[in-house]
């Protein structure tokens, strides 16, 4: 497993809790957090835990695929913070 896409708001375990658990299993794992709320606290905590990117919902398939390709084809230190990444911006949702 090279990459995990996880929501930041889940009923049993929140995003930061999931990220911590994943980091214990594989510290090198690329993680994309998905967030539908402007909850900067969880996004900030996710960044501190080493999330590769945070995508704001809604996003379309193209945005998600570009983000995944960018992360999987980058060296870990080359993946920038979500604030600098065009994939994190609000995109029109497509089904």
Contact map, one row per residue, 1 for C-alpha under 8 A:
11110000000000000000000000001000000000000000000000000000000000000000000000000000000000000000000
11110000000000000000000000001100000000000000000000000000000000000000000100000000000000000000000
11111000000000000000000000001111000000000000000000000000000000000000000100000000000000000000000
11111100000000000000000000001111000000000000000000000000000000000000000000000000000000000000000
00111110000000000000000000000011110000000000000000000000000000000000000000000000000000000000000
00011111000000100000000000000011110000000000000000000000000000000000000000000000000000000000000
00001111110001100000000000000000111000000000000000000000000000000000000000000000000000000000000
00000111110001110000000000000000111000000110000000000000000000000000000000000000000000000000000
00000011111011100000000000000000001000000000000000000000000000000000000000000000000000000000000
00000011111111100000000000000000000000000000000000000000000000000000000000000000000000000000000
00000000111111000000000000000000000000000000000000000000000000000000000000000000000000000000000
00000000011111000000000000000000000000000000000000000000000000000000000000000000000000000000000
00000000111111101100000000000000000000000000000000000000000000000000000000000000000000000000000
00000011111111111100000000000000000000000000000000000000000000000000000000000000000000000000000
00000111110011111110000000000000100000000100010000000000000000000000000000000000000000000000000
00000001000001111111000000000000000000000100110010000000000000000000000000000000000000000000000
00000000000011111111100000000000000000000000000000000000000000000000000000000000000000000000000
00000000000011111111110000000000000000000000000000000000000000000000000000000000000000000000000
00000000000000111111111000000010000000000000010010100000000000000000000000000000000000000000000
00000000000000011111111100000000000000000000000010000000000000000000000000000000000000000000000
00000000000000001111111110000000000000000000000000000000000000000000000000000000000000000000000
00000000000000000111111111101000000000000000000000000000000000000000000000000000000000000000000
00000000000000000011111111111000000000000000000000000000000000000000000000000000000000000000000
00000000000000000001111111100000000000000000000000000000000000000000000000000000000000000000000
00000000000000000000111111100000000000000000000000000000000000000000000000000000000000000000000
00000000000000000000011111111000000000000000000000000000000000000000000000000000000000000000000
00000000000000000000011111111000000000000000000000000000000000000000000000000000000000000000000
00000000000000000000001001111100000000000000000000000000000000000000000000000000000000000000000
11110000000000000000011001111110000000000000000000000000000000000000000000000000000000000000000
01110000000000000000000000011111000000000000000000110000000000000000001100010000000000000000000
00111100000000000010000000001111100000000000000001111000000000000000000000000000000000000000000
00111100000000000000000000000111110000000000000000111110000000000000000000000000000000000000000
00001111000000100000000000000011111000000000010000101110000000000000000000000000000000000000000
00001111000000000000000000000001111100000000000000000111100000000000000000000000000000000000000
00000011100000000000000000000000111111100010000000000111100000000000000000000000000000000000000
00000000000000000000000000000000011111000000000000000001110000000000000000000000000000000000000
00000000000000000000000000000000001111100000000000000001100000000000000000000000000000000000000
00000000000000000000000000000000001111110000000000000000000000000000000000000000000000000000000
00000000000000000000000000000000001011111110000000000000000000000000000000000000000000000000000
00000000000000000000000000000000000001111111000000000000000000000000000000000000000000000000000
00000000000000000000000000000000000000111111100000000000000000000000000000000000000000000000000
00000001000000110000000000000000000000111111110000000000000000000000000000000000000000000000000
00000001000000000000000000000000001000111111111000000100000000000000000000000000000000000000000
00000000000000000000000000000000000000011111111100000000000000000000000000000000000000000000000
00000000000000010000000000000000000000001111111110000000000000000000000000000000000000000000000
00000000000000110010000000000000100000000111111111100000000000000000000000000000000000000000000
00000000000000000000000000000000000000000011111111111000000000000000000000000000100000000000000
00000000000000000000000000000000000000000001111111100000000000000000000000000000000000000000000
00000000000000010011000000000000000000000000111111100000000000000000000000000000000000000000000
00000000000000000000000000000010000000000000011111110000000000000000000000000000000000000000000
00000000000000000010000000000111100000000000011111111100000000000000000000000000000000000000000
00000000000000000000000000000111000000000000001001111100000000000000001000010011110000000000000
00000000000000000000000000000011100000000000001000111110000000000010000000000001110010010000000
00000000000000000000000000000001111000000010000000111111000000000000000000000000010000010000000
00000000000000000000000000000001111000000000000000001111101000000000000000000000010000111000000
00000000000000000000000000000000011110000000000000000111111000000000000000000000000000011100000
00000000000000000000000000000000011110000000000000000011111000000000000000000000000000000110100
00000000000000000000000000000000000100000000000000000001111100000000000000000000000000000111100
00000000000000000000000000000000000000000000000000000011111110110000000000000000000000000111110
00000000000000000000000000000000000000000000000000000000011111110000000000000000000000000011111
00000000000000000000000000000000000000000000000000000000001111111000000000000000000000000000010
00000000000000000000000000000000000000000000000000000000000111111100000000000000000000000000000
00000000000000000000000000000000000000000000000000000000001111111110000000000000000000100010000
00000000000000000000000000000000000000000000000000000000001111111111000000000000000000100000000
00000000000000000000000000000000000000000000000000000000000011111111100000000000000000000000000
00000000000000000000000000000000000000000000000000000000000001111111110000000000000000100000000
00000000000000000000000000000000000000000000000000001000000000111111111000000000000000100000000
00000000000000000000000000000000000000000000000000000000000000011111111100000000000000000000000
00000000000000000000000000000000000000000000000000000000000000001111111110000000000000000000000
00000000000000000000000000000000000000000000000000000000000000000111111111000010000000000000000
00000000000000000000000000000100000000000000000000010000000000000011111111110010000000000000000
01100000000000000000000000000100000000000000000000000000000000000001111111100000000000000000000
00000000000000000000000000000000000000000000000000000000000000000000111111100000000000000000000
00000000000000000000000000000000000000000000000000000000000000000000011111111110000000000000000
00000000000000000000000000000000000000000000000000000000000000000000001111111110000000000000000
00000000000000000000000000000100000000000000000000010000000000000000001001111110000000000000000
00000000000000000000000000000000000000000000000000000000000000000000000001111111000000000000000
00000000000000000000000000000000000000000000000000000000000000000000000001111111000000000000000
00000000000000000000000000000000000000000000000000010000000000000000011001111111100000000000000
00000000000000000000000000000000000000000000000000011000000000000000000000001111110110000000000
00000000000000000000000000000000000000000000001000011000000000000000000000000011111110000000000
00000000000000000000000000000000000000000000000000011110000000000000000000000001111111110000000
00000000000000000000000000000000000000000000000000000000000000000000000000000000111110010000000
00000000000000000000000000000000000000000000000000000000000000000000000000000001111111000000000
00000000000000000000000000000000000000000000000000001000000000000000000000000001111111111000000
00000000000000000000000000000000000000000000000000000000000000000000000000000000010111111000000
00000000000000000000000000000000000000000000000000000010000000110110000000000000010011111000000
00000000000000000000000000000000000000000000000000001111000000000000000000000000011011111100000
00000000000000000000000000000000000000000000000000000011000000000000000000000000000011111110000
00000000000000000000000000000000000000000000000000000001111000000000000000000000000000011111000
00000000000000000000000000000000000000000000000000000000111100100000000000000000000000001111100
00000000000000000000000000000000000000000000000000000000011100000000000000000000000000000111110
00000000000000000000000000000000000000000000000000000000111100000000000000000000000000000011111
00000000000000000000000000000000000000000000000000000000001110000000000000000000000000000001111
00000000000000000000000000000000000000000000000000000000000100000000000000000000000000000000111
